[in-house]
Amino acid sequence: MDGFEGISGNVKGLISTGIYKVNSMVEQLLTQVHPFSEHFTSQSHFPSWVEPMDQKLLRSNGVHVDAIVASDGTGNFTKVMDAVLAAPDYSMKRYVIHIKSGVYNENVEIHKKKWNLVVIGEGMDATIISGNLSNGTNVTTFKTATFAANGRGFIARDISFRNTAGPKMKQAVALRSDSDLSVFYRCGIFGYQDSLYAHALRQFYRECKITGTVDFIFGHATAVFQNCQILVKKGLKDQKNTITAQGKKYPTQSSGFSIQFCNISADSDLVPFVNSTQTYLGRPWKPYSITIFMQSYLSDVLRPEGWLEWNGSSHLDTLYYAEYNNYGPGAGLDKRVKWPGYHVINDSTQASNFTVAQLIVGDLWLPSTGVTFTPGFGD
């Protein structure tokens, strides 16, 4: 239904009744289902399409490349989308596309039938996929994504996804992921409002650089961000910046954002205006929004209150926002919001629920990708 926001006419109304009826039925069923983390107790219980033998996939040596994209014609394709379309459907093993350095001005969508696809660039400053679709040009937010990954098991490394629509053009997504067990390693995600749409299912981000203004990390996914640089940009005059807008809708839904070992700072364009710009860790897009910042550096870009309302007092008692062992000039807790759903965590046992091992069961599937990760709190 979020994808229909902004559409004129009766399309949304025609389907909404049926969709909401199905939602209600599924929500009732979910109350009878145990969380997935209780079931995946061994590798044999994990989905068969997770390749157990890809231990060195993301390491620089020994990566087998199936297709090469190069804008100068020295590869198999000159467009990224052409290489994606040529990849096999429902692949049970990794299919690797190497994208050479350059700026690729195109919108790319990896459809659901493209399983285990890997795209490897030559560095987030060297290989860039760029687009400029925005909600300001009557495109739904969902459809503005410069790069969209839907097929399960997607991996991206050393590449950037950019939306250049700018702060005046409203929502403009650089990257959208609906890919279950997806990994983004050393990737750039650059935009303004709604830069990263972590839309659904389990996702992991490591050593990425993410920039934006309003709700620039948002979505319904269960996602962990580790060792990422999260940079707040200068937006419109008097605009309030919010880093996250997590979208958990139902209490039984497995969903939430965990931001760990990250650096939260102002981007270069915002530095001169930090004192006159209001920036917050997040706001509750949906009723049961869950976000935790832990073991991260919080700069003076943040307001002392830390968090912002979405619509007055709505959702403030049902959300779950938390902070654990953060540091830096913006990490002071004495002036934080006093909402019923806001928590300062002092107990590591409670915070462990938001680690890689617990929140996304990453210790079972991340080793197969070769990406560096910390399952718990580190040293």
C-alpha positions as CSV (number, residue, x, y, z in Angstrom):
1,M,0.0,0.0,0.0
2,D,2.9,2.4,0.6
3,G,3.7,2.0,-3.1
4,F,0.4,3.6,-4.0
5,E,0.9,6.8,-1.9
6,G,0.6,9.8,-4.1
7,I,-1.3,8.1,-6.9
8,S,-4.3,10.1,-8.1
9,G,-7.6,8.6,-8.9
10,N,-9.4,5.6,-7.4
11,V,-6.7,2.9,-7.8
12,K,-5.7,2.9,-4.2
13,G,-9.3,2.9,-3.0
14,L,-10.2,0.0,-5.3
15,I,-7.6,-2.4,-3.8
16,S,-7.3,-1.1,-0.2
17,T,-10.3,-3.0,1.2
18,G,-9.1,-6.4,0.0
19,I,-5.5,-5.7,1.1
20,Y,-6.5,-4.6,4.6
21,K,-8.7,-7.7,4.9
22,V,-5.8,-10.0,4.0
23,N,-3.6,-8.0,6.4
24,S,-6.0,-8.6,9.2
25,M,-6.1,-12.3,8.6
26,V,-2.4,-12.7,8.4
27,E,-1.9,-10.6,11.5
28,Q,-4.1,-13.0,13.4
29,L,-2.1,-16.0,12.1
30,L,1.2,-14.4,13.1
31,T,0.1,-14.5,16.8
32,Q,0.3,-18.3,16.5
33,V,3.8,-18.4,15.0
34,H,7.0,-18.3,17.0
35,P,9.7,-15.8,15.9
36,F,12.1,-17.2,13.2
37,S,15.1,-17.0,15.5
38,E,13.8,-19.9,17.6
39,H,13.7,-22.2,14.6
40,F,17.0,-21.6,12.8
41,T,19.2,-23.5,15.3
42,S,21.5,-25.1,12.8
43,Q,22.8,-24.6,9.2
44,S,20.6,-27.5,8.0
45,H,17.5,-25.6,8.9
46,F,18.5,-22.6,6.9
47,P,17.1,-22.0,3.4
48,S,18.7,-24.3,0.8
49,W,19.6,-21.4,-1.5
50,V,22.2,-20.1,1.0
51,E,25.5,-21.3,-0.4
52,P,27.7,-22.8,2.4
53,M,30.8,-23.0,0.3
54,D,31.2,-19.3,-0.6
55,Q,33.5,-18.5,2.3
56,K,35.8,-16.3,0.2
57,L,33.3,-14.7,-2.1
58,L,33.8,-11.1,-1.0
59,R,37.5,-11.3,-0.5
60,S,39.6,-9.8,-3.3
61,N,41.4,-13.0,-4.3
62,G,39.7,-15.8,-6.1
63,V,36.3,-14.2,-7.0
64,H,34.9,-15.8,-10.1
65,V,33.3,-13.2,-12.3
66,D,30.4,-14.3,-14.6
67,A,29.8,-11.0,-16.4
68,I,31.6,-7.6,-16.8
69,V,29.9,-4.2,-17.2
70,A,32.0,-1.4,-18.6
71,S,30.8,1.9,-20.0
72,D,33.7,2.0,-22.5
73,G,32.7,-1.3,-24.1
74,T,35.6,-3.4,-22.7
75,G,33.2,-5.7,-20.9
76,N,30.3,-8.0,-21.8
77,F,27.8,-5.2,-21.3
78,T,27.7,-1.4,-21.2
79,K,24.6,-1.1,-19.1
80,V,24.1,-2.6,-15.6
81,M,20.5,-3.5,-16.3
82,D,21.4,-5.5,-19.3
83,A,23.8,-7.6,-17.3
84,V,21.1,-8.2,-14.6
85,L,18.6,-9.3,-17.2
86,A,21.1,-11.8,-18.6
87,A,21.7,-13.4,-15.2
88,P,20.1,-16.8,-14.6
89,D,16.7,-17.0,-12.8
90,Y,16.4,-18.8,-9.5
91,S,20.2,-19.5,-9.3
92,M,21.2,-21.7,-6.4
93,K,24.8,-20.4,-6.6
94,R,26.3,-16.9,-6.7
95,Y,26.3,-15.1,-10.0
96,V,28.9,-12.3,-10.0
97,I,28.7,-9.2,-12.1
98,H,31.8,-7.0,-12.0
99,I,31.0,-3.3,-12.7
100,K,34.0,-1.3,-13.8
101,S,34.6,2.2,-12.7
102,G,32.4,4.9,-14.1
103,V,29.1,6.6,-13.6
104,Y,26.2,4.6,-14.9
105,N,23.1,6.8,-15.4
106,E,20.3,4.3,-15.2
107,N,17.7,2.8,-13.0
108,V,18.3,-0.8,-12.1
109,E,15.8,-3.3,-10.7
110,I,16.8,-6.9,-9.7
111,H,13.5,-8.8,-10.0
112,K,12.5,-11.4,-7.4
113,K,13.4,-14.4,-9.7
114,K,17.1,-13.2,-9.7
115,W,18.5,-15.2,-6.8
116,N,22.0,-15.0,-5.3
117,L,23.1,-12.1,-7.6
118,V,26.4,-10.3,-6.6
119,V,27.5,-6.9,-8.0
120,I,31.1,-5.8,-7.3
121,G,32.4,-2.4,-8.2
122,E,35.8,-0.9,-8.0
123,G,35.2,1.3,-5.0
124,M,32.3,3.5,-3.7
125,D,34.0,6.5,-5.2
126,A,34.8,4.8,-8.5
127,T,31.7,2.8,-9.5
128,I,28.5,4.8,-9.3
129,I,24.9,4.0,-10.4
130,S,23.1,7.3,-10.6
131,G,19.4,8.3,-11.1
132,N,17.2,11.3,-10.3
133,L,13.6,10.0,-10.0
134,S,11.6,11.6,-7.2
135,N,8.2,11.9,-5.7
136,G,8.3,15.5,-6.8
137,T,7.8,14.4,-10.4
138,N,4.6,12.3,-9.6
139,V,6.5,9.0,-9.1
140,T,5.6,7.0,-6.0
141,T,8.4,6.8,-3.5
142,F,8.7,3.1,-4.0
143,K,9.4,3.6,-7.7
144,T,12.0,6.3,-7.3
145,A,14.8,3.9,-6.4
146,T,17.9,4.3,-8.5
147,F,18.8,0.7,-7.6
148,A,16.2,-1.9,-6.3
149,A,17.2,-5.4,-5.1
150,N,14.3,-7.8,-4.8
151,G,15.8,-11.2,-5.5
152,R,16.9,-13.2,-2.4
153,G,20.5,-13.4,-1.3
154,F,21.7,-10.2,-3.1
155,I,25.2,-8.9,-2.3
156,A,26.8,-5.6,-3.3
157,R,30.4,-4.6,-2.7
158,D,32.5,-1.5,-3.4
159,I,29.8,0.4,-5.3
160,S,27.6,3.5,-4.8
161,F,23.9,4.1,-5.5
162,R,23.0,7.7,-5.9
163,N,19.8,9.8,-6.3
164,T,20.6,13.3,-7.5
165,A,17.0,14.7,-7.3
166,G,18.0,17.1,-4.5
167,P,16.3,18.3,-1.4
168,K,13.6,20.2,-3.1
169,M,12.2,17.2,-4.9
170,K,10.8,15.4,-1.8
171,Q,11.2,11.6,-1.5
172,A,13.9,10.3,-3.8
173,V,15.3,6.8,-3.1
174,A,18.9,5.9,-4.0
175,L,18.7,2.2,-2.9
176,R,15.7,0.0,-2.1
177,S,16.1,-3.6,-0.8
178,D,13.4,-6.2,-0.5
179,S,16.1,-9.0,-0.7
180,D,16.1,-11.5,2.2
181,L,19.6,-12.2,3.6
182,S,21.0,-9.3,1.6
183,V,24.5,-7.7,2.2
184,F,25.8,-4.3,1.3
185,Y,29.6,-4.1,2.0
186,R,31.6,-0.9,1.5
187,C,28.8,0.7,-0.5
188,G,27.8,4.3,-0.8
189,I,24.1,5.3,-0.5
190,F,23.7,8.9,-1.4
191,G,20.6,11.1,-1.5
192,Y,18.5,13.5,0.5
193,Q,15.0,12.5,1.6
194,D,14.5,8.7,1.8
195,S,18.0,7.8,0.5
196,L,17.8,4.2,1.7
197,Y,14.6,2.2,1.6
198,A,15.3,-0.9,3.7
199,H,11.9,-2.2,2.7
200,A,11.6,-5.7,3.9
201,L,13.2,-8.9,5.3
202,R,16.7,-9.4,6.7
203,Q,19.5,-7.1,5.6
204,F,23.1,-6.3,6.7
205,Y,25.1,-3.2,6.0
206,R,28.8,-3.0,6.8
207,E,31.3,-0.2,6.2
208,C,28.8,1.8,4.1
209,K,28.5,5.5,3.8
210,I,24.9,6.7,3.9
211,T,23.9,10.4,3.4
212,G,20.6,12.2,3.5
213,T,18.2,14.6,5.3
214,V,14.7,13.5,6.1
215,D,14.0,9.8,7.1
216,F,17.0,8.8,5.0
217,I,17.2,5.3,6.5
218,F,13.6,4.0,6.5
219,G,11.5,0.9,5.8
220,H,10.0,-2.2,7.3
221,A,13.1,-4.4,7.2
222,T,15.0,-6.2,10.0
223,A,18.4,-4.6,9.4
224,V,21.7,-4.2,11.1
225,F,24.2,-1.5,10.3
226,Q,27.8,-2.0,11.4
227,N,30.8,0.3,11.1
228,C,28.9,2.6,8.8
229,Q,29.4,6.3,8.3
230,I,26.0,8.0,8.5
231,L,26.2,11.7,7.3
232,V,23.5,14.2,7.7
233,K,23.2,16.7,4.8
234,K,21.9,20.3,4.6
235,G,18.3,20.2,3.5
236,L,15.7,22.9,3.0
237,K,15.5,26.0,5.1
238,D,13.9,25.2,8.5
239,Q,13.7,21.6,7.6
240,K,14.1,19.0,10.5
241,N,16.5,16.2,9.7
242,T,15.7,12.6,10.8
243,I,18.1,9.8,10.3
244,T,15.7,6.9,10.7
245,A,12.0,6.2,10.1
246,Q,11.5,2.5,10.9
247,G,8.2,1.1,9.8
248,K,7.1,-1.9,12.0
249,K,3.3,-2.0,11.7
250,Y,2.3,-4.9,13.9
251,P,3.5,-6.1,17.3
252,T,4.0,-9.7,15.9
253,Q,6.1,-8.5,13.0
254,S,9.8,-9.3,12.9
255,S,11.2,-5.9,12.1
256,G,13.6,-3.3,13.4
257,F,16.8,-1.3,12.8
258,S,20.0,-1.8,14.8
259,I,22.8,0.8,14.3
260,Q,26.1,-0.4,15.9
261,F,29.7,0.8,15.8
262,C,28.7,3.6,13.4
263,N,29.7,7.3,13.1
264,I,26.8,9.8,13.1
265,S,28.1,13.2,11.9
266,A,27.3,16.2,9.7
267,D,28.3,16.0,6.0
268,S,30.5,18.8,4.8
269,D,27.6,20.9,3.4
270,L,25.9,20.9,6.8
271,V,28.9,21.6,9.1
272,P,28.6,25.4,8.9
273,F,24.9,25.1,9.7
274,V,24.9,22.5,12.5
275,N,23.8,25.0,15.2
276,S,20.8,26.3,13.2
277,T,19.7,22.9,11.9
278,Q,17.6,20.4,14.0
279,T,18.7,16.8,13.5
280,Y,17.3,13.7,15.3
281,L,18.1,10.0,15.4
282,G,14.7,9.1,14.2
283,R,10.9,9.3,14.2
284,P,8.1,6.6,14.3
285,W,6.8,6.1,10.8
286,K,4.6,3.2,11.9
287,P,3.0,2.3,15.3
288,Y,5.6,-0.2,16.5
289,S,8.7,1.4,15.1
290,I,11.9,-0.2,16.5
291,T,15.4,1.4,16.3
292,I,18.4,1.2,18.6
293,F,21.7,3.0,18.4
294,M,24.5,1.3,20.2
295,Q,28.2,1.5,20.6
296,S,28.2,4.4,18.1
297,Y,29.8,7.8,17.9
298,L,27.2,10.5,18.0
299,S,28.5,13.9,17.0
300,D,27.2,17.4,17.9
301,V,24.9,17.3,14.8
302,L,22.2,15.9,17.1
303,R,19.7,17.8,19.1
304,P,19.8,17.0,22.9
305,E,16.3,15.5,22.7
306,G,17.6,12.8,20.4
307,W,14.3,11.8,18.8
308,L,11.4,13.5,17.1
309,E,7.6,12.9,17.0
310,W,5.9,11.9,13.8
311,N,2.5,13.2,14.5
312,G,2.1,14.7,18.0
313,S,1.8,11.9,20.6
314,S,1.0,9.2,18.1
315,H,2.9,5.9,18.6
316,L,5.0,7.2,21.5
317,D,3.8,4.5,23.8
318,T,4.0,1.6,21.3
319,L,7.4,2.4,19.6
320,Y,10.7,1.0,21.0
321,Y,13.6,3.4,20.7
322,A,16.8,2.7,22.6
323,E,20.4,3.8,23.1
324,Y,23.2,1.7,24.5
325,N,26.8,2.6,25.2
326,N,27.1,5.4,22.7
327,Y,29.8,8.1,23.0
328,G,30.6,11.5,21.6
329,P,29.2,15.1,22.1
330,G,25.8,14.0,21.0
331,A,25.5,11.0,23.2
332,G,24.4,12.8,26.4
333,L,21.2,11.3,27.8
334,D,20.1,13.8,30.4
335,K,17.9,15.8,28.0
336,R,16.5,12.9,25.9
337,V,12.8,12.5,25.3
338,K,10.7,11.1,28.1
339,W,8.4,8.9,25.9
340,P,7.0,5.7,27.3
341,G,8.6,3.8,24.4
342,Y,12.1,5.3,24.7
343,H,14.7,3.4,26.7
344,V,18.2,3.8,27.9
345,I,19.7,0.3,28.0
346,N,22.3,-0.4,30.7
347,D,22.0,-4.2,30.6
348,S,24.0,-6.0,27.9
349,T,21.7,-8.9,28.0
350,Q,18.8,-6.7,26.9
351,A,21.0,-5.0,24.2
352,S,22.1,-8.4,22.9
353,N,18.7,-8.8,21.3
354,F,19.8,-6.2,18.7
355,T,23.1,-7.8,17.7
356,V,23.8,-9.5,14.4
357,A,23.6,-12.9,16.0
358,Q,20.2,-12.3,17.5
359,L,18.3,-9.8,15.4
360,I,19.1,-11.2,11.9
361,V,20.6,-14.6,13.0
362,G,23.7,-13.4,11.1
363,D,26.1,-15.9,12.5
364,L,24.4,-18.6,10.5
365,W,24.3,-17.0,7.1
366,L,26.8,-14.1,6.9
367,P,29.9,-16.5,7.0
368,S,28.8,-17.8,3.6
369,T,29.1,-14.3,2.1
370,G,32.6,-13.7,3.2
371,V,31.7,-10.2,4.6
372,T,33.3,-9.0,7.8
373,F,30.9,-8.9,10.7
374,T,30.7,-8.8,14.5
375,P,28.1,-11.2,15.9
376,G,27.9,-9.6,19.3
377,F,29.4,-6.5,21.1
378,G,33.0,-7.0,19.9
379,D,36.1,-6.9,22.1
